[in-house]
Amino acid sequence: MTQHIFVLNGPNLNLLGTREPEIYGKDTLDDIHQRMISAAPDAEITFLQTNSEGQLVDWVQQASREASALILNAGAYTHTSIAVHDALRACKIPVIEVHLSNPAAREAFRETNYISPCASGTIAGFGAHGYLMALDAALQMTA
């Protein structure tokens, strides 16, 4: 059976490669997507990005119905969204939280995290490579 992995990206991640590259790196979201496809050619990867909280909630719910696992970089919604938190609490598949930077080493307002309590695990601070680490974990968890 083909593993189906949803990779969901929240607000401002469409700006990767140009937004604060000293923090988030120079890779674009498309670069990351292509590396994930290359790393797991036998998996089906649904890779999406939105700046809308409601859309992200809809996709989390869809992933719970259709996917084997969910990789989520909720961006700023990590620190603000009870709606995403609640959608994840209803999610019945493994959820891997990923962050390009290490939020714990940044501004104090990033200490609040509504995603981690709902995640199977968190990968943070490894830049774009964190997505490949999360993909490996997702594939192992659903094998």
C-alpha positions in Angstrom: 0.0 0.0 0.0 1.3 3.4 -0.9 1.9 5.7 2.0 0.2 9.1 1.6 1.8 11.9 3.5 0.3 15.4 3.8 2.8 18.2 4.2 1.0 21.4 5.3 2.6 24.8 5.6 1.2 27.8 7.2 1.5 31.6 6.8 4.4 33.3 5.1 6.1 30.0 4.2 5.4 30.9 0.6 8.1 33.6 1.1 10.9 31.0 1.9 14.1 31.8 0.1 13.5 35.6 0.3 12.1 36.2 3.8 14.8 36.5 6.5 17.1 33.9 4.9 19.5 34.3 7.8 16.8 32.6 9.9 14.8 30.5 7.5 17.5 29.7 4.8 17.6 30.2 1.1 15.6 27.2 0.1 12.1 27.8 -1.4 9.1 25.8 -0.5 9.3 24.3 -4.0 12.9 23.2 -3.3 11.8 21.4 -0.2 8.9 19.8 -2.0 11.1 18.5 -4.8 13.6 17.1 -2.3 10.8 15.3 -0.5 9.5 13.7 -3.7 13.1 12.6 -4.6 13.6 11.1 -1.1 10.4 9.1 -1.2 9.5 8.3 -4.8 7.1 5.5 -3.7 5.1 7.7 -1.4 2.2 10.0 -2.4 3.0 13.5 -1.0 0.4 16.1 -0.9 2.3 19.4 -0.3 0.2 22.5 0.4 0.7 26.1 1.8 -1.8 28.6 2.9 -1.8 32.0 4.7 -5.4 31.3 5.9 -6.1 29.7 9.3 -9.4 28.2 8.2 -7.9 26.6 5.1 -5.2 25.1 7.3 -7.9 23.6 9.6 -9.7 22.2 6.6 -6.5 20.5 5.3 -5.7 19.0 8.8 -9.2 17.5 8.8 -8.7 16.2 5.2 -5.3 14.7 6.1 -6.9 12.9 9.0 -9.4 11.2 6.6 -7.0 10.6 3.6 -3.4 10.4 4.7 -1.1 8.0 6.6 0.6 10.8 8.4 0.8 14.6 8.6 3.8 16.8 8.6 2.9 20.3 9.7 4.8 23.6 9.8 2.1 25.8 11.1 4.3 28.9 11.0 3.0 31.7 13.3 -0.2 29.7 13.9 1.9 27.5 16.1 1.8 30.2 18.7 -1.7 31.5 18.1 -4.2 29.0 16.8 -6.5 27.1 19.1 -8.5 26.2 16.0 -5.5 24.3 14.5 -4.8 22.8 17.9 -8.4 21.5 18.1 -8.3 20.1 14.5 -5.1 18.3 15.4 -6.6 16.8 18.6 -9.3 15.2 16.4 -6.6 13.9 14.0 -6.2 10.1 14.1 -2.9 9.8 12.2 0.7 10.6 13.3 1.5 14.3 13.2 5.0 15.5 13.0 5.6 19.2 13.7 8.4 20.8 11.9 10.1 24.2 12.2 12.9 25.6 10.1 14.3 27.6 13.0 14.3 26.7 16.7 11.4 28.6 18.2 12.6 28.0 21.7 15.7 30.0 20.9 13.9 33.0 19.6 11.5 35.7 20.8 9.6 35.1 24.1 6.2 35.1 22.3 7.2 31.9 20.4 7.3 30.0 23.7 3.6 29.4 23.5 3.0 26.4 21.2 -0.4 25.0 20.5 0.9 22.3 18.1 3.4 20.3 20.1 0.8 18.9 22.6 -1.0 17.3 19.6 2.1 16.1 17.7 3.7 12.7 17.8 7.1 14.5 17.6 8.7 17.8 16.8 11.7 18.6 14.6 13.1 22.1 14.9 16.2 24.1 14.0 17.5 22.0 11.1 16.4 24.3 8.3 15.0 22.7 5.2 16.6 19.4 6.1 14.0 19.2 9.0 11.4 18.4 6.4 13.3 15.3 5.2 13.8 14.2 8.8 10.1 14.6 9.3 9.4 12.6 6.1 11.7 9.8 7.3 9.9 9.7 10.6 6.5 9.7 9.0 7.4 6.9 6.7 8.8 4.8 9.6 5.8 5.5 11.7 3.4 4.3 9.0 5.3 1.4 7.5 
